[in-house]
Amino acid sequence: MHKIPTLTRRVYRVLRRLLRVKRKAPRSPILGDPILPVELERAIFEMVAHMHPAAIPALLRVARRVSVWIGPLFYRVVCVNRRDTSGALVWRLLNGMETETPPCTYVRHLALESWRHCSLFEARQLLQLCTHLQDFGANAYFTDPALLSILAEIGVRRLAVNPKALFGTAPIDLKHSVFRAVTHLDMFRVEGVAAVLADLPVLPALTHLSLDSDLSRALILAVLPALPQLELLLVQWHRFEQAEYEVARIPRVYDVRFVIGLYSDYWGDWEAGARGGVDVWARGDAFVLRKRRGEVECKVFSTPVSPRIVSHLVILATCYWLS
């Protein structure tokens, strides 16, 4: 049985009461006959679904009309990870093409994090079916040149992958059509990346860029003058590297758009952003804005960590970097 938080269970019971219909009132074979105005009822359920995504499976069983309204929200963000529910979710997506509205058409954010419940073949098939995808991320296991043509046809706007794995034995090509609509690009690892940093200006839509912390300081900072349209250049360090980071940092003044951070759960942070929460991109943007307003000085500074953020990522000063 699906477990939801106590608060959500209370909301669930209230919504059940709201959905009770008059016994003598005629009922539609599909949607029933609600007591509240349909627009208000729908707004209530959509609000609850956005506030408590974990409760969506339970809410889908409240009434058929509720399933019609918030069903698309259930599939909007798909994270293929180690959770036991991932296998069933992948199965429904791959086997729902015969329905009137295939569930894959609702998917806007897709993360391929773990192979526990999804094979490489299933992952490729899933990506091909998600034709309205806007945001895609995958670890190296799921990333290979076979994805290039699929992603290029879809035209995703946010991309988080290992570029070397994506291009395989061929050189990384930032002129490839897979990047034509990408605004947020997170390039994992360093293999082959240094050689293409000079080509970043060819990306027409790029506004946010994240690079691996193993790249040298000089290489990373050199991309900023050539990218006037770039709003944020982010470098992330794992939280286990924080001690070395604190010891080795050297005070300097850099471009206001340059931000570094520490993280503990990359994919948890990715999912938080996909579900409308605050992710690393949003925190970086807010931090840059504070600097532009003069609210943060170019000395030692960091943003507080929100308890709602899964990754506990801390954005640190742009005037510090490892030597």
Contacts in CASP RR format, 6 or more apart in sequence:
PFRMAT RR
TARGET T0000
AUTHOR 0000-0000-0000
METHOD contacts of the structure
MODEL  1
MHKIPTLTRRVYRVLRRLLRVKRKAPRSPILGDPILPVELERAIFEMVAH
MHPAAIPALLRVARRVSVWIGPLFYRVVCVNRRDTSGALVWRLLNGMETE
TPPCTYVRHLALESWRHCSLFEARQLLQLCTHLQDFGANAYFTDPALLSI
LAEIGVRRLAVNPKALFGTAPIDLKHSVFRAVTHLDMFRVEGVAAVLADL
PVLPALTHLSLDSDLSRALILAVLPALPQLELLLVQWHRFEQAEYEVARI
PRVYDVRFVIGLYSDYWGDWEAGARGGVDVWARGDAFVLRKRRGEVECKV
FSTPVSPRIVSHLVILATCYWLS
2 57 0 8 1.000
2 58 0 8 1.000
4 12 0 8 1.000
4 52 0 8 1.000
4 54 0 8 1.000
4 55 0 8 1.000
4 58 0 8 1.000
5 52 0 8 1.000
5 54 0 8 1.000
5 55 0 8 1.000
7 52 0 8 1.000
8 48 0 8 1.000
8 52 0 8 1.000
8 54 0 8 1.000
8 55 0 8 1.000
8 58 0 8 1.000
11 48 0 8 1.000
11 52 0 8 1.000
11 55 0 8 1.000
12 55 0 8 1.000
12 58 0 8 1.000
12 59 0 8 1.000
12 62 0 8 1.000
15 44 0 8 1.000
15 45 0 8 1.000
15 48 0 8 1.000
15 59 0 8 1.000
15 62 0 8 1.000
15 66 0 8 1.000
16 62 0 8 1.000
18 34 0 8 1.000
18 35 0 8 1.000
18 36 0 8 1.000
18 41 0 8 1.000
18 44 0 8 1.000
19 34 0 8 1.000
19 35 0 8 1.000
19 41 0 8 1.000
19 62 0 8 1.000
19 63 0 8 1.000
19 66 0 8 1.000
20 35 0 8 1.000
21 27 0 8 1.000
21 32 0 8 1.000
21 33 0 8 1.000
21 34 0 8 1.000
21 35 0 8 1.000
22 33 0 8 1.000
22 35 0 8 1.000
25 33 0 8 1.000
26 33 0 8 1.000
27 33 0 8 1.000
30 64 0 8 1.000
30 65 0 8 1.000
30 68 0 8 1.000
31 64 0 8 1.000
31 65 0 8 1.000
31 68 0 8 1.000
32 63 0 8 1.000
32 64 0 8 1.000
32 65 0 8 1.000
34 41 0 8 1.000
34 65 0 8 1.000
36 44 0 8 1.000
42 69 0 8 1.000
45 59 0 8 1.000
45 62 0 8 1.000
45 66 0 8 1.000
45 69 0 8 1.000
45 70 0 8 1.000
46 69 0 8 1.000
46 70 0 8 1.000
46 73 0 8 1.000
48 55 0 8 1.000
48 59 0 8 1.000
49 55 0 8 1.000
49 56 0 8 1.000
49 59 0 8 1.000
49 70 0 8 1.000
49 73 0 8 1.000
49 74 0 8 1.000
50 73 0 8 1.000
50 276 0 8 1.000
53 73 0 8 1.000
53 77 0 8 1.000
53 275 0 8 1.000
56 70 0 8 1.000
56 71 0 8 1.000
56 73 0 8 1.000
56 74 0 8 1.000
57 74 0 8 1.000
59 66 0 8 1.000
59 70 0 8 1.000
60 66 0 8 1.000
60 67 0 8 1.000
60 70 0 8 1.000
60 71 0 8 1.000
60 74 0 8 1.000
61 67 0 8 1.000
71 106 0 8 1.000
72 106 0 8 1.000
73 106 0 8 1.000
74 106 0 8 1.000
75 93 0 8 1.000
75 103 0 8 1.000
75 104 0 8 1.000
75 106 0 8 1.000
75 107 0 8 1.000
76 106 0 8 1.000
76 107 0 8 1.000
76 108 0 8 1.000
76 109 0 8 1.000
77 107 0 8 1.000
77 108 0 8 1.000
77 109 0 8 1.000
77 271 0 8 1.000
77 274 0 8 1.000
77 275 0 8 1.000
78 89 0 8 1.000
78 93 0 8 1.000
78 107 0 8 1.000
78 109 0 8 1.000
78 110 0 8 1.000
78 111 0 8 1.000
78 126 0 8 1.000
78 130 0 8 1.000
79 86 0 8 1.000
79 111 0 8 1.000
79 113 0 8 1.000
79 267 0 8 1.000
79 270 0 8 1.000
79 271 0 8 1.000
79 274 0 8 1.000
80 86 0 8 1.000
80 87 0 8 1.000
80 89 0 8 1.000
80 90 0 8 1.000
80 110 0 8 1.000
80 111 0 8 1.000
80 112 0 8 1.000
80 113 0 8 1.000
80 114 0 8 1.000
80 117 0 8 1.000
80 118 0 8 1.000
80 123 0 8 1.000
80 126 0 8 1.000
81 111 0 8 1.000
81 113 0 8 1.000
81 114 0 8 1.000
81 116 0 8 1.000
81 267 0 8 1.000
82 113 0 8 1.000
82 114 0 8 1.000
82 116 0 8 1.000
82 117 0 8 1.000
84 117 0 8 1.000
86 114 0 8 1.000
86 116 0 8 1.000
86 117 0 8 1.000
86 118 0 8 1.000
87 117 0 8 1.000
87 118 0 8 1.000
90 117 0 8 1.000
90 118 0 8 1.000
90 122 0 8 1.000
90 126 0 8 1.000
92 103 0 8 1.000
93 103 0 8 1.000
93 104 0 8 1.000
93 107 0 8 1.000
93 126 0 8 1.000
93 129 0 8 1.000
93 130 0 8 1.000
94 122 0 8 1.000
94 125 0 8 1.000
94 126 0 8 1.000
94 129 0 8 1.000
96 102 0 8 1.000
96 103 0 8 1.000
96 104 0 8 1.000
97 104 0 8 1.000
97 129 0 8 1.000
102 129 0 8 1.000
104 126 0 8 1.000
104 129 0 8 1.000
104 130 0 8 1.000
104 131 0 8 1.000
105 131 0 8 1.000
105 132 0 8 1.000
106 132 0 8 1.000
107 130 0 8 1.000
107 132 0 8 1.000
107 133 0 8 1.000
108 132 0 8 1.000
108 133 0 8 1.000
108 134 0 8 1.000
108 135 0 8 1.000
108 274 0 8 1.000
109 133 0 8 1.000
109 134 0 8 1.000
109 135 0 8 1.000
109 136 0 8 1.000
109 274 0 8 1.000
110 126 0 8 1.000
110 127 0 8 1.000
110 130 0 8 1.000
110 133 0 8 1.000
110 135 0 8 1.000
110 136 0 8 1.000
110 137 0 8 1.000
111 136 0 8 1.000
111 137 0 8 1.000
111 138 0 8 1.000
111 267 0 8 1.000
111 270 0 8 1.000
111 271 0 8 1.000
111 274 0 8 1.000
112 118 0 8 1.000
112 123 0 8 1.000
112 127 0 8 1.000
112 137 0 8 1.000
112 138 0 8 1.000
112 139 0 8 1.000
112 141 0 8 1.000
112 142 0 8 1.000
113 138 0 8 1.000
113 139 0 8 1.000
113 267 0 8 1.000
114 139 0 8 1.000
115 141 0 8 1.000
115 142 0 8 1.000
118 126 0 8 1.000
120 141 0 8 1.000
120 142 0 8 1.000
123 138 0 8 1.000
123 142 0 8 1.000
124 146 0 8 1.000
124 147 0 8 1.000
124 150 0 8 1.000
127 133 0 8 1.000
127 136 0 8 1.000
127 147 0 8 1.000
127 150 0 8 1.000
127 151 0 8 1.000
127 154 0 8 1.000
128 150 0 8 1.000
130 154 0 8 1.000
131 154 0 8 1.000
132 154 0 8 1.000
133 154 0 8 1.000
133 155 0 8 1.000
133 156 0 8 1.000
134 156 0 8 1.000
134 157 0 8 1.000
134 158 0 8 1.000
135 156 0 8 1.000
135 157 0 8 1.000
135 158 0 8 1.000
135 274 0 8 1.000
136 151 0 8 1.000
136 154 0 8 1.000
136 156 0 8 1.000
136 158 0 8 1.000
136 159 0 8 1.000
136 160 0 8 1.000
136 161 0 8 1.000
137 158 0 8 1.000
137 159 0 8 1.000
137 160 0 8 1.000
137 161 0 8 1.000
137 270 0 8 1.000
138 147 0 8 1.000
138 160 0 8 1.000
138 161 0 8 1.000
139 162 0 8 1.000
140 162 0 8 1.000
140 165 0 8 1.000
140 188 0 8 1.000
140 189 0 8 1.000
143 161 0 8 1.000
143 162 0 8 1.000
143 165 0 8 1.000
143 166 0 8 1.000
144 165 0 8 1.000
144 166 0 8 1.000
144 168 0 8 1.000
145 166 0 8 1.000
145 167 0 8 1.000
145 168 0 8 1.000
145 170 0 8 1.000
147 161 0 8 1.000
147 166 0 8 1.000
148 166 0 8 1.000
148 167 0 8 1.000
148 176 0 8 1.000
148 178 0 8 1.000
151 159 0 8 1.000
151 178 0 8 1.000
152 176 0 8 1.000
152 177 0 8 1.000
152 178 0 8 1.000
152 180 0 8 1.000
155 178 0 8 1.000
155 180 0 8 1.000
155 181 0 8 1.000
155 182 0 8 1.000
156 181 0 8 1.000
156 182 0 8 1.000
157 181 0 8 1.000
157 182 0 8 1.000
157 183 0 8 1.000
157 184 0 8 1.000
157 205 0 8 1.000
158 182 0 8 1.000
158 183 0 8 1.000
158 184 0 8 1.000
158 185 0 8 1.000
159 178 0 8 1.000
159 179 0 8 1.000
159 182 0 8 1.000
159 184 0 8 1.000
159 185 0 8 1.000
159 186 0 8 1.000
160 185 0 8 1.000
160 186 0 8 1.000
160 188 0 8 1.000
160 210 0 8 1.000
160 270 0 8 1.000
161 186 0 8 1.000
161 187 0 8 1.000
161 188 0 8 1.000
162 187 0 8 1.000
162 188 0 8 1.000
162 189 0 8 1.000
162 191 0 8 1.000
163 172 0 8 1.000
163 187 0 8 1.000
163 188 0 8 1.000
163 189 0 8 1.000
163 192 0 8 1.000
163 193 0 8 1.000
163 196 0 8 1.000
164 172 0 8 1.000
164 189 0 8 1.000
164 191 0 8 1.000
164 192 0 8 1.000
164 193 0 8 1.000
166 172 0 8 1.000
166 178 0 8 1.000
167 173 0 8 1.000
171 192 0 8 1.000
171 195 0 8 1.000
171 196 0 8 1.000
172 192 0 8 1.000
172 193 0 8 1.000
172 195 0 8 1.000
172 196 0 8 1.000
173 196 0 8 1.000
174 196 0 8 1.000
174 199 0 8 1.000
174 200 0 8 1.000
174 202 0 8 1.000
174 203 0 8 1.000
175 199 0 8 1.000
175 202 0 8 1.000
179 185 0 8 1.000
179 203 0 8 1.000
179 206 0 8 1.000
180 204 0 8 1.000
180 205 0 8 1.000
181 205 0 8 1.000
182 203 0 8 1.000
182 205 0 8 1.000
182 206 0 8 1.000
183 205 0 8 1.000
183 206 0 8 1.000
183 207 0 8 1.000
183 208 0 8 1.000
184 207 0 8 1.000
184 208 0 8 1.000
184 281 0 8 1.000
185 203 0 8 1.000
185 206 0 8 1.000
185 208 0 8 1.000
185 209 0 8 1.000
185 210 0 8 1.000
186 209 0 8 1.000
186 210 0 8 1.000
187 193 0 8 1.000
187 209 0 8 1.000
187 210 0 8 1.000
187 211 0 8 1.000
187 212 0 8 1.000
188 212 0 8 1.000
189 212 0 8 1.000
189 214 0 8 1.000
190 212 0 8 1.000
190 214 0 8 1.000
190 215 0 8 1.000
193 211 0 8 1.000
193 212 0 8 1.000
193 215 0 8 1.000
194 215 0 8 1.000
194 216 0 8 1.000
194 219 0 8 1.000
197 219 0 8 1.000
197 220 0 8 1.000
197 222 0 8 1.000
197 223 0 8 1.000
198 223 0 8 1.000
198 226 0 8 1.000
200 206 0 8 1.000
200 209 0 8 1.000
200 223 0 8 1.000
200 226 0 8 1.000
200 227 0 8 1.000
201 226 0 8 1.000
201 227 0 8 1.000
206 227 0 8 1.000
206 229 0 8 1.000
206 230 0 8 1.000
207 229 0 8 1.000
207 230 0 8 1.000
207 231 0 8 1.000
207 232 0 8 1.000
208 230 0 8 1.000
208 231 0 8 1.000
208 232 0 8 1.000
208 234 0 8 1.000
208 281 0 8 1.000
208 285 0 8 1.000
209 223 0 8 1.000
209 227 0 8 1.000
209 230 0 8 1.000
209 232 0 8 1.000
209 233 0 8 1.000
209 234 0 8 1.000
210 233 0 8 1.000
210 234 0 8 1.000
210 235 0 8 1.000
210 236 0 8 1.000
210 280 0 8 1.000
211 220 0 8 1.000
211 233 0 8 1.000
211 234 0 8 1.000
211 235 0 8 1.000
212 235 0 8 1.000
213 235 0 8 1.000
213 236 0 8 1.000
213 237 0 8 1.000
213 241 0 8 1.000
213 260 0 8 1.000
213 322 0 8 1.000
215 235 0 8 1.000
217 321 0 8 1.000
217 322 0 8 1.000
217 323 0 8 1.000
220 233 0 8 1.000
220 235 0 8 1.000
220 258 0 8 1.000
221 254 0 8 1.000
221 255 0 8 1.000
221 258 0 8 1.000
223 230 0 8 1.000
223 233 0 8 1.000
224 230 0 8 1.000
224 233 0 8 1.000
224 255 0 8 1.000
224 257 0 8 1.000
224 258 0 8 1.000
227 233 0 8 1.000
230 257 0 8 1.000
231 257 0 8 1.000
231 285 0 8 1.000
231 288 0 8 1.000
232 257 0 8 1.000
232 259 0 8 1.000
232 281 0 8 1.000
232 284 0 8 1.000
232 285 0 8 1.000
232 288 0 8 1.000
233 255 0 8 1.000
233 257 0 8 1.000
233 258 0 8 1.000
233 259 0 8 1.000
234 259 0 8 1.000
234 260 0 8 1.000
234 261 0 8 1.000
234 280 0 8 1.000
234 281 0 8 1.000
234 284 0 8 1.000
235 258 0 8 1.000
235 259 0 8 1.000
235 260 0 8 1.000
235 261 0 8 1.000
236 260 0 8 1.000
236 261 0 8 1.000
236 262 0 8 1.000
236 263 0 8 1.000
236 266 0 8 1.000
236 280 0 8 1.000
236 313 0 8 1.000
237 245 0 8 1.000
237 260 0 8 1.000
237 261 0 8 1.000
237 262 0 8 1.000
237 263 0 8 1.000
238 262 0 8 1.000
238 263 0 8 1.000
238 264 0 8 1.000
239 262 0 8 1.000
239 263 0 8 1.000
239 264 0 8 1.000
239 312 0 8 1.000
241 262 0 8 1.000
242 262 0 8 1.000
244 322 0 8 1.000
245 262 0 8 1.000
245 322 0 8 1.000
248 322 0 8 1.000
248 323 0 8 1.000
249 320 0 8 1.000
249 321 0 8 1.000
249 322 0 8 1.000
250 320 0 8 1.000
250 321 0 8 1.000
250 322 0 8 1.000
250 323 0 8 1.000
251 299 0 8 1.000
251 300 0 8 1.000
251 319 0 8 1.000
251 320 0 8 1.000
252 319 0 8 1.000
252 320 0 8 1.000
252 321 0 8 1.000
253 298 0 8 1.000
253 319 0 8 1.000
254 318 0 8 1.000
254 319 0 8 1.000
254 321 0 8 1.000
255 318 0 8 1.000
256 288 0 8 1.000
256 291 0 8 1.000
256 292 0 8 1.000
256 318 0 8 1.000
257 288 0 8 1.000
257 318 0 8 1.000
258 318 0 8 1.000
259 284 0 8 1.000
259 287 0 8 1.000
259 288 0 8 1.000
259 315 0 8 1.000
259 316 0 8 1.000
259 318 0 8 1.000
260 315 0 8 1.000
260 316 0 8 1.000
260 317 0 8 1.000
260 318 0 8 1.000
260 320 0 8 1.000
260 321 0 8 1.000
261 280 0 8 1.000
261 313 0 8 1.000
261 314 0 8 1.000
261 315 0 8 1.000
261 316 0 8 1.000
262 313 0 8 1.000
262 314 0 8 1.000
262 316 0 8 1.000
263 269 0 8 1.000
263 280 0 8 1.000
263 311 0 8 1.000
263 312 0 8 1.000
263 313 0 8 1.000
264 311 0 8 1.000
264 312 0 8 1.000
264 313 0 8 1.000
265 310 0 8 1.000
265 311 0 8 1.000
265 312 0 8 1.000
266 311 0 8 1.000
268 310 0 8 1.000
268 311 0 8 1.000
269 279 0 8 1.000
269 280 0 8 1.000
269 309 0 8 1.000
269 310 0 8 1.000
269 311 0 8 1.000
269 313 0 8 1.000
270 279 0 8 1.000
271 310 0 8 1.000
272 278 0 8 1.000
272 279 0 8 1.000
272 308 0 8 1.000
272 309 0 8 1.000
272 310 0 8 1.000
272 311 0 8 1.000
273 279 0 8 1.000
273 281 0 8 1.000
273 282 0 8 1.000
277 308 0 8 1.000
278 306 0 8 1.000
278 308 0 8 1.000
278 309 0 8 1.000
279 309 0 8 1.000
280 311 0 8 1.000
280 313 0 8 1.000
280 315 0 8 1.000
283 303 0 8 1.000
283 309 0 8 1.000
283 313 0 8 1.000
283 315 0 8 1.000
284 315 0 8 1.000
286 303 0 8 1.000
287 296 0 8 1.000
287 303 0 8 1.000
287 315 0 8 1.000
290 296 0 8 1.000
291 298 0 8 1.000
291 318 0 8 1.000
298 317 0 8 1.000
298 318 0 8 1.000
298 319 0 8 1.000
299 317 0 8 1.000
299 319 0 8 1.000
300 317 0 8 1.000
300 320 0 8 1.000
301 316 0 8 1.000
301 317 0 8 1.000
302 314 0 8 1.000
302 315 0 8 1.000
302 316 0 8 1.000
302 317 0 8 1.000
303 314 0 8 1.000
303 315 0 8 1.000
305 312 0 8 1.000
305 313 0 8 1.000
305 314 0 8 1.000
END
